[in-house]
Amino acid sequence: MRPYHYWESSFLAALIRKCSSVTSLREARRLHALILTAAPNPGSPFLNNNLISMYSRCGSMDDARQLFDRMPLRTTVSYNAAITAYSRAPGHAFSAFELLTEMGAQGLLPDAVTFTSLIQASTALGVRFLGSSLHGRVVKMGFLEDRCIQTSVLGMYSSYGDLESAERVFRFMVEKDAVAWNSMILGNLRNERVEEGLRVFLEMLVAGVSPTPFTYSMVLNACSRSGDHISGRLVHGQIITSDSETDLPLQNALLDMYCSCRDTSTAAIVFSKMENPDLVSWNSIISGYAENGYGDMAIEVFIMLRRNSSCEPDEYTFAAALHGSSALSTDHCGRILHGQVIRGGFECSVYVGSTLVSMYFSSSENESARKVFNCLSEKDIVLWTEMITAHSRMGDAEGSIKFFFDMFAEGRHKVDSFALSGALSSCGNLAILKQGEMIHSQAIKTGNNIDDAVSGSLIDMYAKNGNLQAAESIFSSVSSPDLKCWNSMVGGYSNHGLPEKALALFEKILLQGMIPDQVTFLSVLSACSHSCLVEKGKSLWNYMRSYGVKPGPKHYSCMVSLLSRAGLVNEAEKIIVESPFCEGRIELWRTLLSSCVENRNLQAGVHAAEQVLGYDPGDSPTLILLSSLYAALGKWDQAAETRQKMRGLETDKRPGLSWIEANRIVHVFSSGDQSHPNLDETHFELLRLHGNMVRPEDDVFGTRIHHQQNY
């Protein structure tokens, strides 16, 4: 038998606290059984209060409540133990207030500990009225001077988002410790008041209160979210002087801040100084390199992790490494990583799956991306959105819309703005108004927030479908349209031959203080080109350069078209020669040739054709244009010779695609296409319609035209 002092209450309480820190319910019950059978006074209120706390920390509120109910004598301390347990247990906060009522019925008054726990419970419930009532009782009973209660009330108001009340409590406090300052900083940061949170942090330093590692981590996280590199570096300097740099969570916060602010070189220095980086550290540096375009470095660090660290990569490690491999010129690395994902058992992770899909799409391995997608049993909104937007980016508008409606039919995800933008963009590209209107209406019905990105896509979709009135209505409903909205509206006017409206909107963009981008200038240059506004186009071309916007191949094409259609061939040729896009010059010469056909300028047209055919003698669009130029000038022999050359070269032209929407299904086809499942019925219907609408003399004429086109 153990000596008596082993069963003293203080020793047993220490054992209970030790067991609470282990949080093993099995060990907690064994210790309780031992106390009941061997302790001289197992019913001691002191022991029972500690046992209640132990059970709550081990996650069993049922055991804690049974013990509380069996206590023959319950003191304020006993009620406090139970109320504290309920306030900390998820989903049990309301029971803490039931015990307060029972406590009052027993004639016991709450003390500072009671109120501190109840305030914590009201914070968990998120009921502001309840918290305000508690605050009132605290003031009435004279407990507001208690520092723990002050800090709890401060944290409660911050969690409600009532920063004005939190500020009043904070200013009322005579002595503010680091916990109080942290509560005020955290309240501001949680409510997206980053600048205010940083201001409170500076006040804390001025007041001479030493920040804790948690303080620094909060502030660094705020710098990460806002991209405030300067403030982040200043905080880092403060950490070095405070000798807190060896704290691992703080080092991870520093890594994240520098990576988020695109300072990967300093992030690498921080990482190299870490004695024992954990998996969070490795994930941060790999992700930082990948997200900032250093895919090779991301893969290099991933290899270091596999070779030199005892840490095993998780789904976030693989996702970051796969993201990095997407930036590499070869897909070999991505496939090796995919194999490691399978061996590591992460192939079912939707997080890794989304990154794999993105990686395969970025390397144009569309079939591999679809296979990964189909193999995932669980698909989240991010994965669906990647499929929708990737198909839209690739020009597969039909596939993009199909995946959007498949996701919508599944009914498990709330459509986000990225998915809506991708699907609407595809509807605009295919010029299918009905499905675009359906997506628009579904977005409104399901309560989706039509933000600027979606508004821009809606404007673009309606404009491309010819419904400028709807596009204008959406544009006018946006309170503060971003540049995408303005660009979509300018592009709509430009494409529909309304240069005056396009240019007027462009002027408004400048008056708003916004800086036009490449898309803006392309739309207004296109408007000038279509309407032969030569001087205005020249002015915009020079204005674009003064704004520091570099013209792309399409901008050069607009200027060549504008100048050559106006007969300014020499100026057009000068633009072509100045173009830095060597591969794009062929298209520019072809644009010049097309304008020469319209203007019947033989000399300039033949010169332009020679420039293209010098690169590619079998370029069929150029040969067709050259033949048309000869024919327009009545030079039938040269036209026939050019056509004959095309036959001899057997030029291979990729057929264009057409589409039609019928019964909410988009059918895509090409000339001579034999793949449609309803091919026979379609041909029969065409023959029937042809017989009803074409007279014999029309048929002869149509045949003559047909032979002329195949001259």
Phi, psi and omega per residue, in radians:
M1 nan 2.353 3.129
R2 -1.145 2.594 3.037
P3 -0.998 2.713 -3.045
Y4 -1.019 -0.605 -3.020
H5 -1.162 -0.302 3.088
Y6 -1.155 -0.416 -3.074
W7 -1.808 0.259 3.058
E8 -1.180 2.607 -3.045
S9 -1.023 -0.676 -3.114
S10 -1.140 -0.661 3.122
F11 -1.192 -0.767 3.133
L12 -1.136 -0.668 3.105
A13 -1.083 -0.651 3.094
A14 -1.131 -0.708 3.082
L15 -1.076 -0.733 -3.135
I16 -1.091 -0.762 3.136
R17 -1.133 -0.636 3.096
K18 -1.114 -0.757 3.126
C19 -1.135 -0.617 3.120
S20 -1.097 -0.638 -3.125
S21 -1.234 -0.475 3.107
V22 -1.349 -0.468 3.126
T23 0.967 0.698 3.058
S24 -1.817 1.987 -3.116
L25 -1.122 -0.618 3.136
R26 -1.092 -0.808 3.124
E27 -1.181 -0.595 3.127
A28 -1.102 -0.754 -3.140
R29 -1.192 -0.629 3.101
R30 -1.121 -0.742 3.133
L31 -1.144 -0.715 3.127
H32 -1.091 -0.730 3.124
A33 -1.108 -0.688 3.130
L34 -1.115 -0.730 3.130
I35 -1.114 -0.731 -3.122
L36 -1.122 -0.605 -3.050
T37 -1.589 -0.463 -2.993
A38 -2.084 -0.377 -3.080
A39 -1.299 2.493 -3.129
P40 -1.186 -0.464 -3.117
N41 -2.389 1.225 -3.052
P42 -1.151 -0.368 -3.120
G43 -1.587 0.221 -3.138
S44 -1.015 2.239 3.093
P45 -0.979 -0.604 3.140
F46 -1.083 -0.821 3.129
L47 -1.160 -0.753 -3.111
N48 -1.093 -0.669 3.111
N49 -1.083 -0.712 3.117
N50 -1.212 -0.626 3.115
L51 -1.158 -0.638 3.087
I52 -1.067 -0.796 3.115
S53 -1.110 -0.686 -3.137
M54 -1.067 -0.833 -3.124
Y55 -1.112 -0.662 -3.139
S56 -1.166 -0.668 3.123
R57 -1.239 -0.445 3.097
C58 -1.524 0.051 3.005
G59 1.523 0.260 3.142
S60 -2.070 1.580 3.096
M61 -1.250 -0.419 3.095
D62 -1.120 -0.804 3.109
D63 -1.115 -0.707 -3.134
A64 -1.108 -0.735 -3.092
R65 -1.242 -0.673 3.101
Q66 -1.067 -0.747 3.117
L67 -1.117 -0.728 3.134
F68 -1.100 -0.754 -3.109
D69 -1.181 -0.462 -3.115
R70 -1.519 -0.107 -3.115
M71 -1.184 2.170 -3.130
P72 -1.228 -0.521 -3.118
L73 -2.276 2.058 -3.135
R74 -1.966 2.159 3.114
T75 -1.789 3.115 3.062
T76 -1.028 -0.654 3.120
V77 -1.089 -0.683 3.125
S78 -1.097 -0.839 3.112
Y79 -1.084 -0.668 3.117
N80 -1.088 -0.706 3.126
A81 -1.069 -0.776 -3.130
A82 -1.228 -0.744 3.130
I83 -1.104 -0.739 3.100
T84 -1.070 -0.733 3.133
A85 -1.069 -0.788 -3.135
Y86 -1.176 -0.648 -3.102
S87 -1.175 -0.499 -3.128
R88 -1.543 -0.377 -3.059
A89 -1.425 2.215 3.137
P90 -1.040 2.263 3.097
G91 1.439 0.071 -3.106
H92 -2.080 0.178 -3.020
A93 -1.062 -0.637 -3.097
F94 -1.131 -0.520 3.137
S95 -1.120 -0.445 3.103
A96 -1.085 -0.670 3.136
F97 -1.288 -0.515 3.045
E98 -1.126 -0.683 3.108
L99 -1.187 -0.544 3.086
L100 -1.081 -0.736 3.107
T101 -1.107 -0.769 3.127
E102 -1.109 -0.654 3.128
M103 -1.081 -0.760 3.107
G104 -1.119 -0.641 3.125
A105 -1.145 -0.478 3.109
Q106 -1.446 -0.014 3.119
G107 1.414 0.305 3.137
L108 -1.737 2.423 -3.135
L109 -1.708 2.454 3.084
P110 -1.221 2.610 3.076
D111 -2.041 -2.925 -3.083
A112 -1.083 -0.658 3.136
V113 -1.140 -0.720 3.122
T114 -1.013 -0.872 -3.085
F115 -1.161 -0.651 3.114
T116 -1.044 -0.764 3.131
S117 -1.203 -0.696 3.140
L118 -1.149 -0.652 3.092
I119 -1.116 -0.673 3.080
Q120 -1.107 -0.679 3.122
A121 -1.162 -0.734 3.133
S122 -1.161 -0.560 3.063
T123 -1.118 -0.730 3.120
A124 -1.150 -0.641 3.140
L125 -1.286 -0.481 3.137
G126 1.264 0.388 -3.129
V127 -1.698 1.853 -3.029
R128 -1.135 -0.681 -3.126
F129 -1.055 -0.699 3.139
L130 -1.124 -0.757 3.128
G131 -1.127 -0.715 3.128
S132 -1.124 -0.674 3.107
S133 -1.095 -0.734 3.109
L134 -1.096 -0.730 3.112
H135 -1.020 -0.730 3.118
G136 -1.084 -0.760 3.135
R137 -1.147 -0.642 3.109
V138 -1.056 -0.779 3.132
V139 -1.135 -0.768 -3.085
K140 -1.098 -0.653 -3.083
M141 -1.593 0.054 3.016
G142 1.360 0.470 -3.122
F143 -1.746 0.051 -3.028
L144 -1.195 -0.320 3.119
E145 -1.321 -0.276 -3.123
D146 -1.192 2.218 -3.044
R147 -1.149 -0.655 3.129
C148 -1.104 -0.725 3.125
I149 -1.167 -0.728 3.121
Q150 -1.027 -0.787 -3.138
T151 -1.141 -0.669 3.133
S152 -1.161 -0.750 3.107
V153 -1.107 -0.730 3.101
L154 -1.035 -0.830 3.115
G155 -1.115 -0.631 -3.139
M156 -1.097 -0.878 -3.130
Y157 -1.122 -0.625 3.109
S158 -1.103 -0.708 -3.137
S159 -1.178 -0.502 3.080
Y160 -1.329 -0.234 -3.040
G161 1.461 0.136 3.124
D162 -1.583 1.312 -3.044
L163 -1.265 -0.384 3.093
E164 -1.141 -0.814 3.094
S165 -1.158 -0.689 3.120
A166 -1.056 -0.728 3.132
E167 -1.091 -0.682 3.137
R168 -1.143 -0.747 3.117
V169 -1.103 -0.747 -3.097
F170 -1.096 -0.774 -3.121
R171 -1.211 -0.437 3.140
F172 -1.268 -0.461 -3.079
M173 -1.181 2.274 -3.136
V174 -1.368 -0.862 3.119
E175 -1.946 2.026 -3.107
K176 -1.881 2.006 3.086
D177 -1.548 -3.122 -3.087
A178 -1.083 -0.577 3.137
V179 -1.103 -0.754 3.136
A180 -1.129 -0.791 3.107
W181 -1.074 -0.740 3.123
N182 -1.056 -0.697 3.130
S183 -1.087 -0.708 -3.118
M184 -1.227 -0.710 3.111
I185 -1.129 -0.830 -3.109
L186 -1.090 -0.679 3.124
G187 -1.040 -0.747 3.116
N188 -1.168 -0.756 -3.095
L189 -1.183 -0.680 3.118
R190 -1.099 -0.513 -3.105
N191 -1.745 0.456 3.037
E192 1.056 0.447 3.057
R193 -1.802 1.251 -3.016
V194 -1.150 -0.819 -3.120
E195 -1.070 -0.704 3.124
E196 -1.150 -0.690 3.103
G197 -1.084 -0.732 3.097
L198 -1.153 -0.600 3.106
R199 -1.127 -0.728 3.115
V200 -1.129 -0.651 3.095
F201 -1.065 -0.743 3.104
L202 -1.133 -0.687 3.075
E203 -1.059 -0.653 3.124
M204 -1.080 -0.750 3.116
L205 -1.147 -0.744 3.140
V206 -1.110 -0.621 -3.140
A207 -1.272 -0.133 3.086
G208 1.454 0.258 3.107
V209 -1.562 2.235 -3.101
S210 -1.335 2.134 3.087
P211 -1.145 2.592 3.059
T212 -1.589 2.909 3.043
P213 -0.959 -0.582 3.098
F214 -1.141 -0.671 3.091
T215 -1.025 -0.896 -3.127
Y216 -1.050 -0.725 -3.126
S217 -1.089 -0.719 3.103
M218 -1.062 -0.825 -3.075
V219 -1.175 -0.700 3.111
L220 -1.127 -0.655 3.085
N221 -1.099 -0.659 3.093
A222 -1.149 -0.708 3.093
C223 -1.117 -0.621 3.101
S224 -1.097 -0.823 -3.084
R225 -1.172 -0.608 -3.094
S226 -1.626 -0.136 -3.097
G227 1.191 0.480 -3.104
D228 -1.498 1.505 -3.066
H229 -1.179 -0.690 -3.091
I230 -1.104 -0.865 3.132
S231 -1.092 -0.659 3.124
G232 -1.070 -0.729 3.113
R233 -1.162 -0.671 3.111
L234 -1.108 -0.720 3.103
V235 -1.118 -0.700 3.112
H236 -1.045 -0.742 3.084
G237 -1.050 -0.713 3.113
Q238 -1.129 -0.652 3.120
I239 -1.117 -0.727 -3.136
I240 -1.089 -0.768 -3.126
T241 -1.216 -0.447 -3.120
S242 -1.541 -0.023 3.092
D243 1.081 0.649 3.113
S244 -1.903 0.182 -2.960
E245 -1.214 -0.316 -3.082
T246 -1.473 -0.095 3.125
D247 -1.202 2.097 -3.020
L248 -1.091 -0.850 3.092
P249 -1.027 -0.586 3.119
L250 -1.222 -0.694 3.074
Q251 -1.087 -0.687 3.095
N252 -1.127 -0.661 3.088
A253 -1.124 -0.669 3.086
L254 -1.118 -0.768 3.099
L255 -0.995 -0.843 -3.113
D256 -1.094 -0.701 -3.122
M257 -1.112 -0.831 -3.108
Y258 -1.169 -0.671 3.109
C259 -1.162 -0.711 3.125
S260 -1.147 -0.531 3.126
C261 -1.592 0.202 3.042
R262 1.169 0.364 3.100
D263 -1.782 1.269 -3.059
T264 -1.258 -0.439 3.133
S265 -1.137 -0.779 3.096
T266 -1.217 -0.625 3.083
A267 -1.039 -0.692 3.116
A268 -1.121 -0.646 3.110
I269 -1.147 -0.777 3.107
V270 -1.037 -0.761 -3.107
F271 -1.138 -0.696 -3.106
S272 -1.160 -0.427 -3.122
K273 -1.514 -0.111 -3.129
M274 -1.356 2.172 -3.095
E275 -1.235 -0.793 -3.119
N276 -2.340 1.318 3.138
P277 -1.100 2.391 3.084
D278 -1.602 -3.064 -3.075
L279 -1.125 -0.571 3.086
V280 -1.048 -0.699 3.129
S281 -1.107 -0.849 3.138
W282 -1.075 -0.766 3.139
N283 -1.084 -0.679 -3.116
S284 -1.110 -0.804 -3.075
I285 -1.258 -0.666 3.102
I286 -1.128 -0.817 3.124
S287 -1.107 -0.686 3.131
G288 -1.057 -0.794 3.097
Y289 -1.111 -0.773 -3.083
A290 -1.111 -0.791 -3.069
E291 -1.264 -0.336 3.138
N292 -1.771 0.251 3.014
G293 1.514 0.173 3.115
Y294 -1.799 1.170 -3.084
G295 -1.074 -0.650 -3.135
D296 -1.120 -0.684 3.116
M297 -1.207 -0.645 3.111
A298 -1.057 -0.762 3.135
I299 -1.186 -0.665 3.130
E300 -1.084 -0.759 3.124
V301 -1.195 -0.639 3.093
F302 -1.063 -0.713 3.106
I303 -1.135 -0.694 3.078
M304 -1.036 -0.730 3.128
L305 -1.041 -0.785 -3.095
R306 -1.195 -0.572 -3.048
R307 -1.558 -0.681 -2.917
N308 -1.960 -0.099 -3.054
S309 -2.052 2.627 3.071
S310 -1.457 -0.141 3.140
C311 -1.260 2.374 3.079
E312 -1.662 2.302 -3.116
P313 -1.116 2.512 3.070
D314 -1.924 -2.950 -3.076
E315 -1.115 -0.561 3.139
Y316 -1.249 -0.604 3.079
T317 -1.094 -0.867 -3.121
F318 -1.123 -0.690 3.130
A319 -1.077 -0.744 3.137
A320 -1.146 -0.756 3.137
A321 -1.133 -0.711 3.098
L322 -1.109 -0.678 3.077
H323 -1.062 -0.722 3.105
G324 -1.135 -0.682 -3.130
S325 -1.169 -0.398 3.124
S326 -1.106 -0.480 -3.100
A327 -1.458 -0.149 -3.118
L328 -1.416 2.714 -3.089
S329 -1.304 -0.351 -3.137
T330 -1.937 2.613 3.118
D331 -1.629 0.025 -3.084
H332 -1.064 -0.779 -3.107
C333 -1.098 -0.728 3.139
G334 -1.082 -0.659 3.135
R335 -1.223 -0.641 3.072
I336 -1.101 -0.770 3.115
L337 -1.088 -0.669 3.109
H338 -1.057 -0.702 3.088
G339 -1.101 -0.709 3.106
Q340 -1.168 -0.600 3.081
V341 -1.047 -0.769 -3.131
I342 -1.151 -0.777 3.138
R343 -1.143 -0.543 3.133
G344 -1.413 -0.113 3.097
G345 1.425 0.399 -3.109
F346 -1.845 0.204 -3.087
E347 -1.167 -0.349 3.127
C348 -1.589 -0.070 3.139
S349 -1.256 2.137 -3.140
V350 -1.178 -0.478 3.118
Y351 -1.172 -0.825 3.092
V352 -1.190 -0.680 -3.132
G353 -1.042 -0.725 3.117
S354 -1.066 -0.709 -3.140
T355 -1.217 -0.665 3.087
L356 -1.084 -0.779 3.117
V357 -1.045 -0.794 3.131
S358 -1.089 -0.726 -3.134
M359 -1.085 -0.827 -3.114
Y360 -1.156 -0.653 3.091
F361 -1.139 -0.672 -3.114
S362 -1.149 -0.456 3.091
S363 -1.735 0.259 3.088
S364 1.097 0.403 3.038
E365 -1.649 1.265 -3.002
N366 -1.147 -0.648 -3.122
E367 -1.154 -0.690 3.103
S368 -1.125 -0.672 3.110
A369 -1.085 -0.750 -3.133
R370 -1.169 -0.621 3.121
K371 -1.117 -0.772 3.099
V372 -1.051 -0.784 -3.137
F373 -1.034 -0.794 -3.091
N374 -1.211 -0.450 -3.121
C375 -1.379 -0.294 -3.108
L376 -1.457 2.117 -3.141
S377 -1.303 -0.632 3.105
E378 -1.818 2.207 -3.126
K379 -2.184 2.114 3.125
D380 -1.650 3.117 -3.066
I381 -1.127 -0.559 3.139
V382 -1.127 -0.741 -3.134
L383 -1.165 -0.803 3.101
W384 -1.047 -0.747 -3.128
T385 -1.105 -0.673 3.100
E386 -1.070 -0.729 3.121
M387 -1.131 -0.726 -3.107
I388 -1.169 -0.889 -3.059
T389 -1.240 -0.608 -3.141
A390 -1.130 -0.779 3.115
H391 -1.126 -0.618 3.107
S392 -1.153 -0.745 3.122
R393 -1.109 -0.636 -3.104
M394 -1.343 -0.122 -3.109
G395 1.574 0.064 3.100
D396 -1.561 1.298 -3.083
A397 -1.115 -0.636 3.131
E398 -1.058 -0.790 3.129
G399 -1.137 -0.685 3.140
S400 -1.046 -0.818 -3.123
I401 -1.167 -0.665 3.123
K402 -1.053 -0.822 -3.129
F403 -1.155 -0.595 3.115
F404 -1.086 -0.833 -3.109
F405 -1.268 -0.494 3.024
D406 -1.117 -0.760 3.104
M407 -1.099 -0.754 -3.112
F408 -1.145 -0.667 3.135
A409 -1.164 -0.543 3.114
E410 -1.109 -0.586 3.016
G411 1.201 0.320 -3.077
R412 -1.844 -0.141 -3.035
H413 -2.262 2.477 3.011
K414 -1.454 2.142 -3.064
V415 -1.124 2.302 3.124
D416 -1.738 3.099 -3.039
S417 -1.164 -0.544 -3.128
F418 -1.179 -0.767 3.120
A419 -1.133 -0.741 3.119
L420 -1.075 -0.773 -3.124
S421 -1.094 -0.744 -3.141
G422 -1.111 -0.794 -3.125
A423 -1.176 -0.729 3.134
L424 -1.152 -0.655 3.086
S425 -1.078 -0.686 3.113
S426 -1.176 -0.686 3.086
C427 -1.091 -0.635 3.090
G428 -1.172 -0.727 -3.116
N429 -1.181 -0.594 3.119
L430 -1.527 -0.140 -3.104
A431 0.982 0.832 3.088
I432 -1.966 1.737 -3.011
L433 -1.241 -0.701 -3.032
K434 -1.054 -0.815 -3.120
Q435 -1.210 -0.592 3.053
G436 -1.092 -0.721 3.099
E437 -1.157 -0.630 3.092
M438 -1.092 -0.782 3.135
I439 -1.107 -0.715 3.118
H440 -1.063 -0.831 -3.098
S441 -1.169 -0.679 3.123
Q442 -1.139 -0.640 3.111
A443 -1.085 -0.696 3.136
I444 -1.234 -0.757 -3.115
K445 -1.090 -0.677 -3.090
T446 -1.498 0.099 3.038
G447 1.355 0.371 3.104
N448 -1.215 2.407 3.103
N449 -1.319 2.043 3.139
I450 -1.426 1.556 -3.100
D451 -1.466 -3.037 -3.066
D452 -1.081 -0.674 -3.115
A453 -1.105 -0.777 3.136
V454 -1.217 -0.681 3.116
S455 -1.041 -0.752 3.107
G456 -1.062 -0.720 3.122
S457 -1.193 -0.656 3.095
L458 -1.119 -0.790 3.122
I459 -1.036 -0.793 -3.131
D460 -1.100 -0.754 -3.121
M461 -1.105 -0.852 -3.124
Y462 -1.149 -0.662 3.136
A463 -1.139 -0.770 -3.133
K464 -1.177 -0.433 3.098
N465 -1.559 0.073 3.060
G466 1.527 0.036 -3.125
N467 -1.689 1.300 -3.104
L468 -1.165 -0.500 3.137
Q469 -1.105 -0.760 3.104
A470 -1.154 -0.696 3.122
A471 -1.075 -0.765 3.129
E472 -1.130 -0.665 -3.138
S473 -1.106 -0.757 3.130
I474 -1.177 -0.736 -3.135
F475 -1.049 -0.748 -3.120
S476 -1.240 -0.368 -3.125
S477 -1.436 -0.241 3.136
V478 -1.419 2.123 -3.052
S479 -1.160 -0.773 3.139
S480 -2.334 1.379 -3.082
P481 -1.090 2.412 3.068
D482 -1.488 -3.106 -3.046
L483 -1.114 -0.551 3.127
K484 -1.098 -0.725 3.107
C485 -1.094 -0.804 3.119
W486 -1.062 -0.784 -3.133
N487 -1.067 -0.715 -3.135
S488 -1.102 -0.697 -3.127
M489 -1.262 -0.726 3.091
V490 -1.073 -0.767 3.116
G491 -1.091 -0.668 3.105
G492 -1.069 -0.824 3.113
Y493 -1.114 -0.706 -3.118
S494 -1.111 -0.789 -3.095
N495 -1.216 -0.366 -3.128
H496 -1.802 0.354 3.026
G497 1.196 0.615 3.107
L498 -2.085 1.198 -3.051
P499 -1.111 -0.575 -3.121
E500 -1.076 -0.789 3.141
K501 -1.182 -0.668 3.130
A502 -1.089 -0.788 -3.121
L503 -1.233 -0.560 3.098
A504 -1.156 -0.710 3.090
L505 -1.144 -0.648 3.115
F506 -1.051 -0.718 3.101
E507 -1.111 -0.648 3.126
K508 -1.162 -0.626 3.089
I509 -1.019 -0.788 3.133
L510 -1.140 -0.685 3.130
L511 -1.147 -0.500 3.113
Q512 -1.292 -0.117 -3.120
G513 1.425 0.200 3.136
M514 -1.517 2.633 -3.137
I515 -1.727 2.014 -3.136
P516 -1.141 2.605 -3.137
D517 -1.957 -2.935 -3.111
Q518 -1.046 -0.675 -3.123
V519 -1.133 -0.744 3.136
T520 -1.026 -0.892 -3.096
F521 -1.150 -0.590 3.116
L522 -1.100 -0.703 -3.125
S523 -1.156 -0.794 -3.098
V524 -1.273 -0.596 3.061
L525 -1.145 -0.680 3.094
S526 -1.110 -0.705 3.103
A527 -1.075 -0.732 3.115
C528 -1.160 -0.667 -3.125
S529 -1.137 -0.786 -3.109
H530 -1.169 -0.494 -3.074
S531 -1.867 0.148 3.112
C532 0.983 0.674 3.067
L533 -1.533 1.368 -2.948
V534 -1.129 -0.928 -3.072
E535 -1.094 -0.699 3.112
K536 -1.135 -0.694 3.113
G537 -1.108 -0.738 3.094
K538 -1.081 -0.741 3.134
S539 -1.064 -0.773 3.139
L540 -1.138 -0.663 3.114
W541 -1.038 -0.800 3.109
N542 -1.224 -0.646 3.133
Y543 -1.110 -0.654 3.137
M544 -1.072 -0.765 -3.125
R545 -1.200 -0.639 3.133
S546 -1.177 -0.423 3.093
Y547 -1.429 -0.115 -3.134
G548 1.411 0.270 3.103
V549 -1.595 2.049 -3.109
K550 -1.362 2.200 3.122
P551 -1.205 2.451 3.085
G552 -1.725 -3.076 -3.126
P553 -0.984 -0.661 -3.108
K554 -1.215 -0.572 3.095
H555 -1.158 -0.752 3.084
Y556 -1.080 -0.692 3.138
S557 -1.091 -0.719 3.114
C558 -1.071 -0.763 -3.113
M559 -1.184 -0.707 3.101
V560 -1.091 -0.760 3.126
S561 -1.102 -0.769 -3.120
L562 -1.074 -0.856 -3.065
L563 -1.236 -0.744 -3.085
S564 -1.227 -0.625 3.105
R565 -1.183 -0.454 3.095
A566 -1.505 0.042 3.125
G567 1.482 0.097 -3.134
L568 -1.577 1.160 -3.004
V569 -1.130 -0.746 -3.121
N570 -1.046 -0.746 3.111
E571 -1.157 -0.644 3.108
A572 -1.121 -0.749 3.129
E573 -1.115 -0.631 3.118
K574 -1.106 -0.706 3.102
I575 -1.085 -0.714 -3.123
I576 -1.106 -0.781 -3.126
V577 -1.128 -0.604 -3.125
E578 -1.317 -0.292 -3.080
S579 -1.085 2.255 3.134
P580 -1.416 -0.078 -3.077
F581 -1.655 1.645 -3.058
C582 -1.037 -0.798 -3.128
E583 -1.163 -0.525 -3.118
G584 -1.366 -0.194 -3.117
R585 -1.147 -0.543 3.106
I586 -1.018 -0.796 3.141
E587 -1.142 -0.615 3.129
L588 -1.168 -0.746 3.088
W589 -1.112 -0.643 3.120
R590 -1.157 -0.654 3.073
T591 -1.077 -0.750 3.107
L592 -1.093 -0.734 3.114
L593 -1.060 -0.731 3.135
S594 -1.068 -0.715 3.115
S595 -1.182 -0.613 3.107
C596 -1.139 -0.571 3.054
V597 -1.087 -0.769 3.127
E598 -1.117 -0.728 -3.076
N599 -1.574 -0.060 -3.129
R600 0.987 0.789 3.117
N601 -1.726 1.660 -3.014
L602 -1.165 -0.842 -3.045
Q603 -1.068 -0.886 -3.135
A604 -1.168 -0.624 -3.131
G605 -1.162 -0.770 3.122
V606 -1.126 -0.679 3.108
H607 -1.085 -0.755 3.120
A608 -1.119 -0.730 3.131
A609 -1.107 -0.702 3.131
E610 -1.076 -0.644 3.131
Q611 -1.103 -0.711 -3.137
V612 -1.276 -0.827 -3.077
L613 -1.191 -0.314 3.022
G614 -1.156 -0.578 3.062
Y615 -1.402 -0.767 -3.051
D616 -2.479 1.703 -3.090
P617 -1.085 -0.358 -3.104
G618 -1.814 0.393 -3.121
D619 -1.209 1.799 -2.999
S620 -1.131 -0.710 3.124
P621 -1.041 -0.657 3.136
T622 -1.190 -0.746 3.128
L623 -1.102 -0.670 3.113
I624 -1.136 -0.776 3.128
L625 -1.121 -0.708 3.133
L626 -1.117 -0.731 3.084
S627 -1.077 -0.707 3.125
S628 -1.143 -0.644 3.109
L629 -1.104 -0.795 3.103
Y630 -1.078 -0.752 -3.115
A631 -1.135 -0.686 -3.136
A632 -1.097 -0.510 -3.141
L633 -1.678 0.128 3.095
G634 1.342 0.253 3.124
K635 -1.601 1.329 -2.983
W636 -1.201 -0.593 -3.138
D637 -1.117 -0.816 3.111
Q638 -1.129 -0.617 3.104
A639 -1.121 -0.776 3.137
A640 -1.131 -0.685 3.139
E641 -1.108 -0.700 3.130
T642 -1.154 -0.727 3.110
R643 -1.120 -0.694 3.125
Q644 -1.115 -0.636 3.101
K645 -1.094 -0.650 3.121
M646 -1.092 -0.719 3.141
R647 -1.152 -0.690 -3.118
G648 -1.150 -0.619 -3.138
L649 -1.401 -0.258 -3.113
E650 0.865 0.959 -3.106
T651 -1.053 2.403 -3.112
D652 -1.787 1.949 -3.125
K653 -1.936 2.206 3.124
R654 -1.196 2.204 -3.070
P655 -1.171 2.499 3.059
G656 -1.345 2.727 -3.121
L657 -1.879 2.538 3.027
S658 -2.162 2.875 3.134
W659 -2.622 2.728 3.096
I660 -2.531 2.488 3.121
E661 -1.744 2.195 3.111
A662 -2.481 2.218 -3.137
N663 0.925 0.775 3.083
R664 1.144 0.291 3.087
I665 -2.090 2.331 3.121
V666 -1.659 2.097 3.124
H667 -1.793 2.156 3.136
V668 -1.863 2.361 -3.103
F669 -2.652 2.922 3.105
S670 -2.336 2.982 3.132
S671 -1.121 2.236 -3.131
G672 1.352 0.195 -3.115
D673 -1.158 2.238 -3.131
Q674 -2.030 0.266 -2.972
S675 -1.684 -0.192 -3.054
H676 -1.221 2.403 -3.104
P677 -1.114 -0.433 3.132
N678 -1.828 0.654 -3.057
L679 -1.082 -0.815 -3.083
D680 -1.108 -0.762 -3.141
E681 -1.122 -0.654 3.135
T682 -1.129 -0.793 3.129
H683 -1.109 -0.708 3.124
F684 -1.068 -0.735 -3.123
E685 -1.190 -0.670 3.096
L686 -1.095 -0.730 3.110
L687 -1.112 -0.696 3.139
R688 -1.112 -0.807 3.125
L689 -1.126 -0.679 -3.133
H690 -1.090 -0.717 3.132
G691 -1.151 -0.530 -3.113
N692 -1.419 -0.461 -2.970
M693 -1.915 -0.250 -3.044
V694 -1.929 2.195 3.073
R695 -1.493 2.814 -3.102
P696 -0.974 -0.789 -3.117
E697 -1.133 -0.575 3.091
D698 -1.169 -0.620 -3.100
D699 -1.159 -0.691 3.102
V700 -1.093 -0.777 3.134
F701 -1.086 -0.762 3.127
G702 -1.085 -0.653 3.121
T703 -1.134 -0.696 3.139
R704 -1.092 -0.762 3.117
I705 -1.087 -0.726 -3.121
H706 -1.033 -0.770 -3.134
H707 -1.207 -0.582 3.130
Q708 -1.164 -0.640 3.137
Q709 -1.219 -0.437 3.135
N710 -1.806 0.497 -3.089
Y711 -0.958 nan nan
